[in-house]
Amino acid sequence: MNKLENALYRCDQIKACEQQAATLYQKDENALMALAGAEAFSFLQKLYPHVRHIAVFCGAGNNAGDGYVLARLAHEQGFSVTVYQCKSIEDLPSAARNAARLALASGVHCQSADEPLDVDAELIVDALLGIGLQGAVHGVIANAIHQINASGLPVLSIDIPSGLNADTGLVENICVNATATITFIGLKTGMYTLDGPDYCGVIHCAHLNLEACTTKLTRFASLLRDSTLPLPLAARKKNSHKGDYGHVLVIGGGPGMPGAVSLAAKAALKTGAGVVTVATWPDYAKSALPLIPEAMIWGVKTAGELTPLLAKATVCVIGPGLGDSDWAKTLFLTAITTQLPMIIDASALRLLSQYPQMDDNWILTPHPGEAASLLSCTARDVQIDRYHAASAIQKQYGGVVVLKGVGTVIQTAEKNIFVCPQGNPGMATAGMGDILSGIIAAFCAQGFTLSDAAKLGVWVHAVAGDKVAEKSGEVGVLASDLLDEIPSILNCI
């Protein structure tokens, strides 16, 4: 796979590349627009080979110019094309205006975006806004988006679905629901997190012959794919024993929440940890044993009872079902004084926000609400820019941050950012985070660095969820359903 296929960029980086193209490669806006429109038309033909009637919605900027180029090329090849204009041609920027004039001169039919959609249209091309959007969409553009979405037709968006923030993946109020998106020069960070996956459809990147320029850019983030993972896993030696594969200690399961530690412990075992110990509320120790007979279960009430368990562990998970009682605080404050690598999850993250400190020897795995506690803000503040939130948590607390959600964002201690494109809505159910923390802990126990354990853990967790959904659908997926998928994934990579 081309290295650029994993690279994600912010809009300012793409614009800088465009400027370099004009300076170094004599490709001005007109030349780039011609290339972009041609690539978009070529992609349209490949994806929709039987379509012959298209409607092209053109906005007020250079994205509209790409649409006019596509419209002209389609018309010249015998397609029935209607352009729906949101702005008069003479009011467009220079390059877009030139493209529109060429389209008109070739015979492309243009009309106002207020006009009803052609009943013969088979496909809509969205060339309304492009990657420069900041904030909500209003007026004629918003009306055009409503018309596009109400049509029920397949939609090809040019560069980004109109209404989607290309940097953050945020939709403020309305967005084109694209069937496919062709983007240019490089993949955009907003396509793969928050609202991006709901609106982009099939994504294709056309580099416009600017790979030499793009490779000089420092990528903002990388997609979490096979080629960016620490693979393959080392083959196990025949002459090995359980001690060679690490000892995971899971701390949690406070009053009313005994199941979470069981899920985390099972996940660690399924991911190959040699030994798993559970430290839980004493009343639950006996009942937990039949649930996970392969683990050692200890009822723990005091710091003194927890300390010897910490001394035997390779890595510690704290948080699943822990709660916020005095008991929970005692165990939390005892655990974080050790030098063990730690995965801090669930209620332990809220305790960390109450007793803040910085450490590079832990992995924090918050969902947006827990991230908000760590940053003393709201969950919406976190979601507005998930990349910024993950970076801010890492800067304040250290270690590796795994910000869970659609397009889970991993911020490593080395300041590298990874985004997971796998996973599905069926995984939006209780206990999924407990499974993830157990998986990550098992990789730490087996010798992976914190960054590699986080990347591999997030990927395995998401792929396991996808395998479950492929078999039974997305509705009704249980966290425990992932457990039996984990070994087959690990043994195939």
C-alpha positions in Angstrom: 0.0 0.0 0.0 1.2 3.5 -0.9 2.3 5.3 2.3 0.1 8.2 1.4 -3.0 6.0 1.7 -2.5 6.0 5.5 -1.7 9.6 5.8 -4.2 12.2 7.1 -3.8 15.9 6.7 -5.5 19.1 8.0 -6.8 21.7 5.5 -4.0 24.2 6.1 -1.5 21.5 5.0 -3.4 20.8 1.8 -3.6 24.4 1.0 0.2 24.8 1.6 0.7 21.9 -0.8 -1.4 23.7 -3.4 0.7 26.8 -3.0 3.9 24.7 -3.4 2.4 23.1 -6.6 2.0 26.6 -8.1 5.5 27.6 -7.2 7.5 24.4 -7.8 5.5 22.6 -10.5 3.9 25.4 -12.4 0.4 24.1 -11.5 -1.8 27.1 -10.9 -5.4 27.0 -9.6 -6.8 26.5 -13.2 -4.5 23.5 -13.8 -5.3 21.9 -10.4 -9.0 22.5 -10.9 -8.8 20.8 -14.4 -7.0 17.8 -12.9 -9.5 17.6 -9.9 -12.5 17.7 -12.1 -11.1 15.1 -14.5 -10.3 12.8 -11.6 -13.8 13.2 -10.2 -15.4 12.4 -13.5 -13.2 9.3 -13.9 -14.1 8.1 -10.4 -17.8 8.7 -11.2 -17.5 6.6 -14.3 -15.8 3.7 -12.4 -18.2 3.8 -9.5 -21.4 4.3 -11.4 -20.8 2.8 -14.9 -24.4 2.8 -15.9 -25.3 6.3 -14.9 -26.0 8.7 -17.9 -28.1 11.5 -16.3 -26.4 13.6 -13.6 -27.2 16.7 -11.6 -24.2 18.8 -10.4 -24.8 21.3 -7.5 -22.2 24.0 -7.6 -21.5 26.4 -4.8 -19.7 29.7 -4.5 -16.0 28.8 -4.3 -13.4 26.7 -6.1 -15.2 23.5 -5.2 -17.8 24.7 -7.6 -15.1 25.0 -10.3 -14.3 21.3 -9.8 -18.0 20.6 -10.4 -18.1 22.7 -13.6 -15.1 20.8 -15.0 -16.8 17.5 -14.3 -20.1 18.8 -15.8 -18.3 19.8 -19.0 -16.4 16.6 -19.4 -19.6 14.5 -18.8 -21.5 16.6 -21.3 -18.7 16.2 -23.9 -19.0 12.4 -23.5 -22.7 12.4 -24.1 -24.1 12.5 -20.5 -27.2 14.4 -19.8 -26.0 17.1 -17.4 -27.8 19.8 -15.4 -25.8 22.2 -13.2 -27.7 23.8 -10.3 -26.0 27.1 -9.4 -26.0 28.6 -6.0 -24.1 31.7 -7.2 -23.9 33.5 -10.5 -20.9 32.6 -12.6 -19.6 36.2 -12.7 -19.4 36.2 -8.8 -17.3 33.1 -8.6 -13.5 33.2 -7.9 -11.3 33.5 -11.0 -10.5 29.8 -11.6 -14.0 28.6 -10.9 -15.4 31.3 -13.1 -13.1 30.2 -15.9 -14.3 26.6 -15.5 -17.9 27.6 -15.5 -17.5 29.7 -18.7 -15.9 26.7 -20.4 -18.8 24.5 -19.3 -21.4 27.0 -20.6 -19.5 27.3 -23.9 -19.5 23.5 -24.3 -23.3 23.5 -24.0 -23.8 22.4 -20.4 -27.3 23.4 -19.2 -27.2 25.6 -16.0 -30.1 26.7 -13.8 -30.7 28.1 -10.3 -30.3 25.7 -7.4 -33.8 26.9 -6.4 -35.3 25.0 -9.4 -36.7 21.5 -8.8 -34.4 18.6 -9.4 -34.5 17.0 -12.9 -36.8 13.9 -12.6 -34.4 12.0 -14.9 -31.4 12.5 -12.7 -29.7 9.3 -11.7 -26.8 10.7 -9.7 -26.0 14.0 -7.9 -22.6 15.5 -7.7 -22.0 17.7 -4.6 -19.6 20.6 -5.5 -21.1 23.1 -3.0 -18.5 23.9 -0.3 -15.3 21.9 -0.3 -12.8 21.8 2.6 -12.9 25.4 3.7 -16.1 25.2 5.7 -16.1 26.6 9.3 -19.3 26.6 11.2 -22.9 26.0 10.2 -24.4 26.1 6.7 -27.2 28.6 5.9 -29.2 30.1 3.1 -29.1 28.8 -0.5 -26.4 26.2 0.3 -28.4 24.7 3.1 -31.5 24.6 0.9 -29.5 22.8 -1.8 -28.2 20.2 0.8 -31.8 19.6 1.9 -32.8 19.0 -1.7 -29.9 16.7 -2.3 -30.6 14.6 0.8 -34.3 14.4 0.0 -33.7 13.1 -3.5 -32.8 9.6 -2.4 -30.3 9.5 -5.2 -26.6 8.3 -4.9 -24.4 11.3 -4.3 -20.7 11.8 -5.2 -19.2 14.6 -3.1 -16.1 16.4 -4.4 -13.3 16.8 -1.8 -15.6 16.5 1.2 -19.4 16.2 1.8 -20.7 19.7 2.0 -21.4 20.6 5.6 -18.7 18.4 7.1 -15.7 20.1 8.8 -12.8 18.5 7.0 -10.4 18.9 10.0 -12.6 17.7 12.8 -15.4 15.7 11.3 -18.0 17.9 12.9 -21.4 18.6 11.3 -22.9 21.8 12.8 -26.4 21.5 11.4 -26.7 19.9 8.0 -24.5 17.9 5.7 -24.7 16.1 2.3 -25.1 12.4 2.9 -22.7 11.2 0.3 -22.6 7.7 -1.2 -19.0 8.3 -2.2 -16.4 11.1 -1.8 -13.4 11.8 -3.9 -10.9 14.0 -2.1 -7.7 15.5 -3.5 -4.0 15.6 -2.7 -4.4 13.9 0.7 -7.0 12.3 3.0 -8.5 14.7 5.5 -8.6 14.1 9.2 -12.3 14.8 9.5 -13.3 12.0 7.2 -12.5 9.3 9.8 -13.8 10.5 13.1 -17.0 11.9 14.7 -19.5 12.5 12.0 -17.2 11.9 9.0 -17.8 8.1 8.7 -21.6 8.7 8.6 -21.4 11.1 5.7 -18.4 10.3 3.4 -19.4 6.9 2.1 -16.8 5.3 -0.1 -13.6 7.4 0.0 -11.1 7.7 -2.8 -8.1 10.0 -2.8 -6.7 11.5 -6.1 -3.2 12.9 -5.5 -3.3 15.1 -8.6 0.3 14.1 -9.4 1.5 16.0 -6.3 2.9 13.0 -4.4 6.3 14.6 -4.4 4.9 17.6 -2.7 2.7 15.7 -0.3 5.4 13.4 0.9 7.4 16.5 2.1 4.5 17.4 4.5 4.5 16.1 8.0 1.3 14.0 8.2 -1.0 15.2 10.9 -2.2 11.6 11.7 -2.1 8.1 10.3 -4.9 5.6 9.7 -4.6 2.5 11.9 -4.2 -0.3 9.3 -2.2 -3.4 8.9 0.7 -1.4 7.5 0.8 0.9 10.5 0.6 -1.9 13.1 3.5 -3.6 14.9 3.0 -6.8 12.9 3.4 -9.7 12.6 3.2 -11.0 16.2 6.2 -13.0 17.3 5.7 -16.8 17.0 5.6 -18.5 20.4 8.5 -20.8 21.2 7.6 -24.4 22.0 9.8 -24.1 25.1 7.8 -21.4 26.9 5.5 -21.1 30.0 2.8 -18.8 31.3 5.4 -16.5 32.9 6.8 -15.7 29.5 3.5 -13.9 28.5 3.1 -11.6 31.3 0.9 -11.1 34.4 -2.1 -8.7 34.1 -3.7 -7.4 37.3 -7.2 -6.0 36.9 -8.5 -3.8 39.7 -12.2 -3.0 39.9 -15.7 -4.4 40.4 -16.9 -2.2 43.2 -20.3 -2.4 44.8 -23.0 -2.9 42.1 -20.5 -3.4 39.2 -19.0 -6.9 39.4 -19.2 -7.7 35.7 -16.7 -5.2 34.3 -13.6 -6.8 35.8 -14.7 -10.2 34.5 -14.9 -8.8 30.9 -11.5 -7.1 31.2 -9.9 -10.2 32.7 -11.4 -12.5 30.0 -10.2 -10.2 27.3 -6.7 -10.2 28.7 -6.7 -14.0 28.7 -8.1 -14.3 25.2 -5.4 -11.9 24.0 -2.6 -14.1 25.3 -1.7 -12.9 28.7 0.0 -15.8 30.6 -1.6 -15.0 34.0 -4.5 -12.7 35.0 -5.3 -11.7 38.6 -8.5 -9.8 39.6 -8.6 -7.6 42.7 -12.2 -6.8 43.5 -14.6 -6.0 46.2 -14.5 -8.9 48.7 -18.2 -9.7 48.4 -17.7 -10.5 44.7 -14.6 -12.6 44.9 -16.4 -15.9 45.2 -19.1 -15.1 42.6 -16.4 -14.0 40.1 -14.5 -17.3 40.2 -17.0 -19.4 38.2 -17.1 -16.6 35.6 -13.4 -16.6 35.0 -11.9 -19.9 36.4 -8.6 -19.3 34.6 -8.0 -16.1 36.6 -6.9 -15.7 40.2 -9.6 -13.8 42.2 -8.8 -11.8 45.3 -11.1 -9.9 47.5 -9.3 -6.7 48.5 -10.4 -4.0 50.9 -7.2 -2.1 51.9 -4.0 -0.8 50.4 -2.1 -3.3 52.4 -4.0 -6.2 50.7 -3.5 -4.7 47.2 0.2 -4.0 47.4 1.5 -7.6 47.2 -0.7 -8.2 44.2 0.8 -5.1 42.5 4.3 -6.5 43.2 3.6 -9.7 41.2 2.1 -8.0 38.2 3.6 -7.1 34.9 0.9 -4.5 34.0 -2.2 -3.2 35.8 -5.7 -2.3 34.6 -7.6 -0.1 37.0 -11.1 1.2 36.5 -13.6 -1.3 35.2 -16.5 -1.2 37.6 -14.3 0.5 40.2 -16.8 3.3 41.2 -16.0 6.4 43.2 -16.3 5.2 46.8 -13.7 5.6 49.5 -12.6 2.0 48.7 -12.2 2.9 45.1 -10.1 5.9 45.9 -7.9 3.9 48.2 -7.1 1.3 45.6 -6.6 3.9 42.9 -4.2 6.0 44.9 -2.3 2.8 45.9 -2.0 1.6 42.4 -0.7 4.8 40.8 2.2 5.0 43.2 3.7 1.9 41.7 6.1 1.9 38.7 3.9 -0.6 36.8 2.6 0.2 33.3 -1.0 0.9 33.8 -4.2 1.1 31.7 -6.5 3.6 33.4 -10.1 3.3 32.3 -13.7 4.1 33.3 -14.2 5.5 36.8 -10.4 5.5 37.5 -10.2 8.3 34.9 -12.6 10.4 36.9 -10.5 9.7 40.0 -7.4 10.8 38.0 -9.2 14.1 37.3 -9.6 14.6 41.0 -6.0 13.6 41.8 -4.2 14.8 38.7 -0.7 13.9 38.0 1.5 13.2 35.0 3.2 9.9 34.1 4.5 8.5 30.9 4.0 4.9 32.0 0.3 4.6 31.5 -2.4 4.4 28.8 -5.6 6.5 29.4 -8.7 5.2 27.6 -11.5 7.8 28.0 -14.7 8.0 26.2 -15.8 11.7 25.5 -17.5 12.1 28.9 -14.4 10.9 30.8 -12.2 13.0 28.6 -14.3 16.0 29.5 -13.7 15.2 33.2 -9.9 15.1 32.6 -10.0 18.4 30.7 -12.6 20.1 32.9 -14.8 20.8 30.0 -17.9 19.4 28.4 -18.3 16.3 26.2 -19.3 18.5 23.4 -16.1 20.5 23.8 -14.2 17.2 23.4 -16.2 16.1 20.3 -15.8 19.5 18.5 -12.2 18.6 17.9 -11.3 15.1 19.1 -7.7 15.4 17.8 -7.2 18.5 20.0 -8.8 16.8 23.0 -6.6 13.7 22.8 -3.5 15.9 22.4 -4.5 18.1 25.4 -5.1 15.1 27.6 -1.7 13.7 26.7 0.0 17.0 27.3 -1.6 17.3 30.7 -1.4 13.7 31.9 1.4 12.1 29.8 1.5 8.6 28.5 -0.6 7.4 25.7 -4.2 8.5 25.2 -6.9 6.4 23.5 -10.0 8.7 23.0 -12.7 6.2 22.2 -15.6 6.8 19.9 -16.2 6.8 16.1 -12.7 6.9 14.7 -10.9 6.3 18.0 -8.0 8.7 18.2 -4.7 7.5 19.7 -2.2 10.1 20.8 1.2 8.5 21.6 3.9 9.8 23.9 6.0 10.3 20.8 3.4 12.8 19.6 2.1 10.6 16.8 -1.6 10.4 16.2 -3.4 7.4 14.8 -7.1 7.0 13.9 -9.0 3.7 13.7 -11.3 3.4 10.7 -12.6 0.0 11.8 -15.5 -0.6 14.2 -19.3 -0.3 13.9 -22.3 1.2 15.8 -23.1 -2.2 17.2 -20.2 -1.7 19.6 -22.0 1.2 21.3 -22.9 -1.0 24.2 -21.9 -1.5 27.9 -18.7 -3.4 28.6 -16.9 -2.6 25.3 -14.4 -0.4 27.1 -13.7 -3.2 29.6 -12.9 -5.5 26.7 -10.6 -3.0 25.2 -8.6 -2.3 28.4 -8.1 -6.0 28.9 -6.8 -6.5 25.3 -4.4 -3.5 25.6 -3.1 -4.8 29.0 -2.4 -8.2 27.5 -0.2 -6.7 24.8 1.7 -4.7 27.4 2.2 -7.8 29.4 3.7 -9.6 26.4 6.3 -6.9 25.9 4.8 -4.4 23.5 5.6 -0.7 24.2 2.6 1.3 25.4 2.2 3.0 22.0 2.2 -0.3 20.2 0.0 -2.0 22.7 -2.6 0.8 22.4 -2.5 0.7 18.5 -2.7 -3.1 18.3 -5.3 -3.3 21.1 -7.6 -0.7 19.4 -7.3 -2.4 16.1 -8.0 -5.9 17.4 -10.9 -4.7 19.4 -12.5 -2.9 16.4 -11.9 -5.8 14.0 -13.4 -8.2 16.5 -16.5 -6.0 16.7 -16.7 -6.0 12.9 -16.5 -9.7 12.7 -19.3 -10.1 15.2 -21.5 -7.6 13.3 -20.8 -9.4 10.0 -22.2 -12.6 11.4 -25.2 -11.4 13.3 -25.8 -7.7 12.4 -25.1 -4.6 14.4 -28.2 -4.7 16.7 -27.8 -6.8 19.8 -24.0 -7.1 19.9 -22.7 -7.8 23.4 -19.2 -6.9 24.6 -18.7 -10.6 25.5 -19.4 -11.6 21.9 -16.0 -10.1 21.0 -14.1 -12.5 23.2 -14.2 -15.6 20.9 -13.2 -13.5 17.9 -9.9 -12.3 19.5 -7.8 -15.5 19.2 -8.7 -16.1 15.5 -7.6 -12.5 14.7 -4.3 -12.8 16.6 -3.6 -16.2 15.1 -4.1 -14.9 11.5 -1.7 -11.9 11.7 
